[in-house]
């Protein structure tokens, strides 16, 4: 079922969902199941599964030289989506990237999603590779998320890249895209960023999931400005609980977000990671309760493969 249909069927009640990352290559999927199991009692209608783009690794050749190889450290997004859908009877949302994929490879992935009965995809540009200063699309790939949305939308209409399909067998993907309450790090302004979001919606996006934020006022203002710009699709807030001290430095650096001073003070008071983790849980609970009271369609949690803190939050909110 489509994410938008789940929201419609909820009749104004706030739904619970979360996002996971595939295990590293060579790791067992059971650890992933062990982290999903405790969250299923909160009836997530859908679970997002991230996709990692390729990266370079250096292999010692044994003669003092290094061999540069291109690899994917966390493959298996589509297989995990199919496995979760089968094991838990829950809809899954694979993340589809511009970075690292040609348009043809994207089309093949979407065809496989359709064969597997997957109704939703999250269309993202993706990040630059670690050795790139700026994002560079793969030759023959989509440059921006709006281009990827347009490709998926055309497929929904029965148009392959190079031919027309049997219209009776065309997919009908529900397309999610990312929104940034504190603007994308490459955007010159929030207004400019909202214009890019409007372009994605106009190209066929059906709903928005926001980047993490720790100040709800940023989300409320973002939604207000998006509505004023004519963006009418559901805007789902993304929540991530602080878990370790380094999050105070890493999250603002990577995601270009501000952390509230009150949260920083509480984390700095902590003597160990267990205390920091609890501060993060309590902060996310208060965020979630306020957002739920405001009638947000879904509360979407970035679990990053760990579930205990998300379970504690959900137990107080749902």
N, C-alpha and C positions, 0 to 999 in steps of 0.2 A: 504494500500500500504506500501511496505517496506521503511524504512528510506533511504536505499541506492538507491532505485528507485526514491524517491523524489529528492535526490541529483543529480542523473543522469538526471532527467527531467528538472532540473533548468538550465542546460547548462552553468555552470560556475558562475551563479548568487548566491550570498550569501542568504541563507534562514534564517528565524527567528523562533526560538522555545524557549520554556520555561518549567520550572519544577515546579510542585506544590506539596504540602503535603496534605494528607487527613485531614479533620477537626478532632478535638478531639472527642472521643466517647461521644455521646449525643448532639453534636452541629449540627446545620442545614446546609445542603449542599448549601443553597442559598447564604451564604456568599462567598463560593468558586466560585459560578457562577458570583457573583457581581465583583469578582476580575479577572475572565477570560474574561468577556464581553468586557472591554476596550481594550484588547489585540488582539481581533479577527480581527480588521481592518488591522492588519499587516500580516494576512494570514499565521499563523503558520501551516505547513504541519503535525506537530505532537506535542503532549504535553506529557511530562513525568509525571508519578504519582509515588511518592516514597512509599516505604513500611517500616513500623517500625517493628522492632523485639520485642519480648516479654520483659517485665521488671517486676521487683518485686515491689509491693507496700505493705505497712504495715497498717493494719486495727486495730483500737483500739477495743479490745474486751470488754472494759468497766470494767475490773477487774484489771487494771494496766498492762495487758499483751497485746502484739501486735501479730496479726495473719499475717503471711507472705503469700501473694498471688501472683500468676503469672498472668499477664494480658497484653493486648495490648491496649495502650492508643489511637492509631490512626489506627483502622482497616478500612477496606472498599476499599482498593486499587483497586481491580478488579471491584467492583460495581461502583466506581467513573469512572474508565476507560470506562466501558460500557455506563454509563450515559453521559459522555462528548462526546463519539463517536456518540451517538444517538442525543444529543441536538445540537451539533455544526458541525456534519459531518466532523470530523477531526480524524486522526489516533492518537491513544494513545499508550504509552509505559509504561506498568507496570514494576516496579522494582521487581526483583525476587532475594531473598537472600538465602545464605547458612545458616546464623545464625538463629536458631529457627525453622528450617524446616527439616523434614526427606526427603529423596529422594522420598519416596512415596507421601508425601504431596506436594512436588514440582511437581511431575508428575500430580497429580490431578489438581493443579493450572494451569498447562500448557494445559491440556485437556480442562479445562473451557475457557481458553483464546482462544483456537482454535474454540470452539463452538460459542464464541461471535464474531468471525471474527477479532480478534486482531492479527496483523501480526508481531509485534515487541515486544521484551522483552529486558530489561537491566539486565544483569547477574552480581551480586555483591556478594562479600563475606559477607559484613556487618560488623558492629562494635562489639566489645566485649560488654557484658552486663556491667552495671555500677558497679557491685560488682565483676567483673572479672578483673584480671590484664592483661590477654591475652585472645584473642579470643578462644572460645571453641565451636566446632560444636555440634549440637544436636546429640544424639546417633542415628546412621543410617542416618545422614545428610552428605552433601558435606563439605569437609574441606576447600577448596579453590575455588575461582571464576573459575579457569581453570577446576575444576571438574564439576562445575555447567554448564559451557559452553559445556563440553563434553556430559553431560546428555541431554541437549537441542538439541545438534547436532545429537545425536543418535535417539532422538524422531523424528527429521526431516527426518531421514532415515527410519522411520517406526518401530523402536524398542522401545517397552515399557521396563520397568525394568525387567519384568519376562516373557514377551511373545512378539510375533510379531503381529503388528496390520494389519488391512486391508490397503495395500499400497496405495489404491486409496483415503483413508481418512486421510492420514498422514498430519501433519502440515508442514509448511515451514517458521518457524520463522526467522526473521532477528534479529541477536543477537548483542546487544551493550555491551561494557565493559568500565570500567573506566581506565583512564590514568592519570599519576601524573607528571606534568612538573617539580615539585620540589621534586619528589620521594615520595612514600608512607612512612608514618611515621615509619613503621616497617622494611623498606628495608635498608640494610647496605650501599647501594650506588645507584646512578641513573642508572648506567650501569646494576646492578643487577635487578633493578626494570624494566628496559626496556626488559631484558631477560624474566621476568615473563609476561610482556605484549605480547611479541612475542609468548610465549607459549599459551596464551589465543587466539591469532589470529590463530595460527596453529591448535588449537583445534576446531575452527569453528566460532570465532567472526567475525562479518561483518563490524563493525565500532567502533570507540573509542570516548568517550566524556571525556574531561579532567576535573580534579578537578579545582576549581577556582584558578585564579592567578591574580596578579595586575601589573605585569611587562611583557609586550608582548614579550620581548626578551627571557624570560624563555620558552614561548610557541614555538617560532620560533626555538630555539635551540633543544627543545624536539622533534619537528617534524623532524628536520634535522637528529638527531641521530637515531630516530625511522626508518626513511627511509634507513639510512645507514645499519641498522640492518636487513633490509628486510621486514619491516612492511609497507604494501602498501595500507591498508584499509583507508577510510576517518578518519581524526582526527579532531573532532569538539571541538572548544574551549568553555569552560564554564566560564561565567562571573557573578560575584555577586557585586552589588554596595554596598559600605560602607553606613550604614544608621544611626549608633549611635556610641558614643564614645567608648563603651566597645568592639566594633568590633576590635579595635586596639590591645586589649589583647586577646580576645576570639578566633578570627580566627587563629592567629599564634599558639595559645596553642592547639586548637582542630585539626587543619588541617596541622600543621607544615609547614606553608608557610611564606615567607618574604614579608613584605610590603615596598614599595619604600619610601625612606626618604622624597621625595617631597610630597607624599600623607599624610604621618604622620604630616608633618609641617602644611599643609593646614587644616587638621582636628583639630589640636591643636589650631589653630587660632580661631576656631568657638566658638560662645557664647552659642549656643543651638543646639538641635537635628535637627531643621529645616535647619540650616546652614550646619551642617554635612551631612545631607541628600542631599543637593544640591551639595556639594563637591563630594560626592559619585556618583551622577548622571553625573556630568561633567567629572569626571575621567573615568567612564564607557563609556561615549560617545566617548572620545578620543581613548580609547582602541578599541572600536568597529569599529570606522572609519578606524583605522590603519589596523586592522585585515581584515576588508572587502576589503580594497584596496589591501591587499595581496592575496585575492581570497580564503579565508577560505570557506568551503562548507556551514556551518551553524554557526550562532551565537546563543549559547544556554544560556539562562539566568536563574539563580537560584532565583526564585521569592519568595520562602518560603511563598506562599499564599497571598502576597501583590503585587499589580500591578501598583500603581501610578508611582513609580520611574522607573519601567520597561517600562511603557507607554511613559514617557518623554524621555527615552533613545531611544526607538524604533522610536519615532517621528522625531528624528534628524538623524537616521541612515538608516531607510528603507523608 
